[in-house]
Amino acid sequence: MAAASPSVFLLMITGQVESAQFPEYDDLYCKYCFVYGQDWAPTAGLEEGISQIASKSQDVRQALVWNFPIDVTFKSTNPYGWPQIVLSVYGPDVFGNDVVRGYGAVHVPLSPGRHKRTIPMFVPESTSTLQKFTSWFMGRRPEYTDPKVVAQGEGREVTRVRSQGFVTLLFNVVTKDMKKLGYDTGPVDTQGVLGPSLPQGNPQ
């Protein structure tokens, strides 16, 4: 008896939130969560996490090193809504209040293999000088009530933001049964830079 063809494919993601560059700030920690479409469901691992507090390295890089692990598996019937990881970085202000130091998001790489991604971060800004001073004095900086909005397009055009810092992620991606369902993710990307796909011919 022939084996039944699969009805879903699996996407397995391991890796780590490796490090960050925030020259103006120190003693920061990171939160991550995944955003994905309606046809996706987590089957194993953790969808969100919060790292330890890291201080800047003493060398010229002044990197904040977390090496915080990521390990999650998703299943889906189609690639629409491919998972994104959303990062939020927090740290103390001059009054000791935890304030957001950066938001960022990136899609999980499509092709299996080892990938490195550097994400530019940003923070929302107050719309007036008075609001800026008030938020600084009260220790309540502008921030999103739900960080997942970073991975969505709706309403982003009316948000004033400022670039601030970078976070480096390391992904190890494994897929299962995608080709059996007719999806070809192309050659393995080992350098973190996607090159042109070679002709693969028609899928069987």
C-alpha positions as CSV (number, residue, x, y, z in Angstrom):
1,M,0.0,0.0,0.0
2,A,1.4,3.4,-1.0
3,A,2.1,5.9,1.7
4,A,-0.4,8.8,1.8
5,S,0.9,12.1,0.5
6,P,1.5,14.7,3.2
7,S,-1.1,17.4,3.7
8,V,1.1,19.8,5.6
9,F,4.8,20.8,5.5
10,L,7.0,21.6,8.5
11,L,9.4,24.5,9.1
12,M,11.9,23.9,11.9
13,I,13.8,27.0,13.2
14,T,16.7,26.9,15.6
15,G,19.4,29.5,16.2
16,Q,20.0,32.5,18.5
17,V,19.5,36.2,19.0
18,E,23.3,36.7,18.8
19,S,24.2,40.3,19.6
20,A,23.4,43.9,19.2
21,Q,25.0,47.3,18.5
22,F,23.5,50.2,20.4
23,P,26.4,52.7,20.8
24,E,24.4,55.1,23.1
25,Y,23.0,52.5,25.5
26,D,24.1,49.7,27.9
27,D,22.5,47.0,30.0
28,L,19.9,46.0,27.5
29,Y,17.7,42.9,27.2
30,C,15.7,41.5,24.2
31,K,12.2,40.0,23.7
32,Y,11.2,38.1,20.7
33,C,8.0,36.7,19.3
34,F,6.8,35.2,16.0
35,V,4.1,36.5,13.8
36,Y,2.6,34.2,11.2
37,G,-0.5,33.7,8.9
38,Q,-3.8,32.0,9.7
39,D,-2.8,28.7,8.1
40,W,0.3,28.3,10.3
41,A,0.4,26.6,13.7
42,P,3.3,26.0,16.1
43,T,3.9,22.3,16.9
44,A,6.9,22.4,19.2
45,G,9.2,24.9,20.9
46,L,8.7,28.4,22.1
47,E,7.0,31.2,20.2
48,E,8.4,34.0,22.4
49,G,11.1,34.6,24.8
50,I,13.0,37.2,26.9
51,S,16.8,37.3,27.2
52,Q,19.1,38.1,30.1
53,I,20.5,41.7,30.5
54,A,23.7,42.1,28.6
55,S,26.4,44.8,29.1
56,K,28.7,46.1,26.4
57,S,31.9,44.3,25.6
58,Q,35.1,46.0,26.6
59,D,36.6,45.8,23.1
60,V,36.3,48.3,20.2
61,R,33.1,46.6,19.0
62,Q,31.2,47.5,22.2
63,A,28.7,44.7,21.3
64,L,25.9,43.5,23.6
65,V,26.1,39.7,23.4
66,W,23.0,37.7,24.3
67,N,23.4,34.4,22.4
68,F,19.8,33.8,23.4
69,P,18.5,30.5,21.8
70,I,15.5,30.2,19.4
71,D,13.9,26.8,18.9
72,V,10.4,26.5,17.3
73,T,8.6,24.3,14.7
74,F,5.6,25.3,12.6
75,K,3.3,23.4,10.3
76,S,1.3,24.9,7.5
77,T,-0.6,24.0,4.3
78,N,0.8,26.9,2.2
79,P,3.5,29.5,2.5
80,Y,1.2,32.5,2.7
81,G,1.9,34.2,6.1
82,W,5.5,32.9,6.3
83,P,6.7,33.5,9.9
84,Q,8.4,36.7,10.9
85,I,10.4,37.2,14.1
86,V,9.7,40.4,15.9
87,L,12.4,41.8,18.3
88,S,12.0,44.4,21.0
89,V,15.0,45.7,22.9
90,Y,14.6,47.4,26.3
91,G,16.9,49.1,28.8
92,P,17.0,51.6,31.7
93,D,16.8,55.3,31.2
94,V,18.5,57.9,33.5
95,F,15.7,57.4,36.1
96,G,16.0,53.6,36.1
97,N,12.7,53.0,34.2
98,D,12.7,50.3,31.5
99,V,12.1,51.9,28.2
100,V,12.1,50.6,24.6
101,R,15.4,51.0,22.8
102,G,14.4,49.4,19.5
103,Y,11.9,47.4,17.5
104,G,12.7,45.3,14.4
105,A,11.3,42.4,12.4
106,V,12.6,40.0,9.7
107,H,11.1,37.0,7.8
108,V,12.5,33.6,8.7
109,P,14.7,32.7,5.7
110,L,12.9,30.7,3.0
111,S,15.7,28.3,2.1
112,P,17.1,25.6,4.4
113,G,20.5,26.0,5.9
114,R,22.4,28.4,8.1
115,H,21.6,32.1,7.8
116,K,22.8,35.3,9.5
117,R,20.7,38.4,9.4
118,T,21.4,41.9,10.8
119,I,18.2,43.8,11.5
120,P,18.1,47.6,11.7
121,M,16.1,48.7,14.7
122,F,13.8,51.8,15.2
123,V,11.9,53.5,18.0
124,P,8.6,55.5,17.8
125,E,9.0,59.2,18.3
126,S,6.8,61.8,19.9
127,T,5.2,64.2,17.5
128,S,6.1,67.4,19.3
129,T,8.9,68.9,21.4
130,L,6.5,69.2,24.4
131,Q,5.5,65.6,24.2
132,K,9.2,64.6,23.9
133,F,10.0,66.5,27.1
134,T,7.0,65.2,29.0
135,S,7.7,61.5,28.0
136,W,11.4,61.9,29.0
137,F,10.5,63.6,32.4
138,M,7.7,61.0,33.2
139,G,9.8,58.1,32.1
140,R,7.2,56.9,29.6
141,R,8.6,56.9,26.1
142,P,6.4,56.2,23.1
143,E,6.0,52.4,22.5
144,Y,3.7,50.0,20.9
145,T,1.1,48.3,23.1
146,D,1.6,45.2,21.0
147,P,5.1,44.7,19.4
148,K,3.6,42.5,16.7
149,V,2.3,45.6,14.9
150,V,6.0,45.9,13.7
151,A,5.4,42.9,11.4
152,Q,2.2,44.4,9.9
153,G,1.7,47.2,7.4
154,E,-1.6,48.7,8.6
155,G,-1.2,52.1,10.2
156,R,2.6,52.2,9.9
157,E,2.5,55.1,7.5
158,V,1.2,57.5,10.3
159,T,3.9,56.4,12.8
160,R,6.9,58.7,13.2
161,V,10.0,56.6,14.0
162,R,13.8,57.0,14.3
163,S,16.5,54.5,13.4
164,Q,18.5,53.2,16.4
165,G,20.8,50.2,16.6
166,F,21.2,46.8,15.0
167,V,20.5,43.2,16.2
168,T,22.2,40.2,14.6
169,L,20.3,36.9,14.4
170,L,21.5,33.4,13.5
171,F,19.0,31.0,11.9
172,N,19.3,27.3,11.2
173,V,16.3,26.4,9.0
174,V,15.1,22.9,8.1
175,T,12.0,22.2,6.0
176,K,10.1,18.9,5.6
177,D,7.7,17.9,2.8
178,M,7.7,21.2,1.0
179,K,8.8,19.7,-2.3
180,K,6.2,16.9,-2.0
181,L,3.6,19.7,-1.9
182,G,5.1,21.4,-4.9
183,Y,7.1,24.2,-3.3
184,D,10.8,24.7,-4.3
185,T,12.8,26.9,-1.9
186,G,15.8,27.0,-4.2
187,P,19.5,26.4,-3.4
188,V,20.8,26.5,0.2
189,D,21.8,30.0,1.3
190,T,24.9,29.6,3.5
191,Q,26.3,33.1,3.4
192,G,23.1,35.0,4.4
193,V,22.9,36.6,0.9
194,L,20.4,35.2,-1.5
195,G,21.8,34.8,-5.0
196,P,19.9,34.2,-8.3
197,S,18.2,30.8,-8.4
198,L,19.4,28.3,-10.9
199,P,16.7,26.8,-13.3
200,Q,15.3,23.7,-11.6
201,G,13.0,22.5,-14.2
202,N,9.4,21.6,-13.6
203,P,8.5,20.0,-10.3
204,Q,7.5,16.4,-10.5
